[in-house]
Amino acid sequence: MTLKVSGVVSLSFSRRGNALALQIEQWVRQVNATLAEQNRRALGMIPRGSRA
């Protein structure tokens, strides 16, 4: 499996590292979702207290 971060860094993992790579991908997705929500709030697109 190959994990690409921002198209700049590419890390190759052995079979034993696949679970770690999947966990990292989940963390990255969660961070991206959180940042996107914060950006929308900063732009006034989502009222405070509501969840996207």
Secondary structure, 3 states (H helix, E strand, C coil): CEEEECCCEEEECCHHHHHHHHHHHHHHHHHHHHHHHHHHHHCCCCCCCCCC
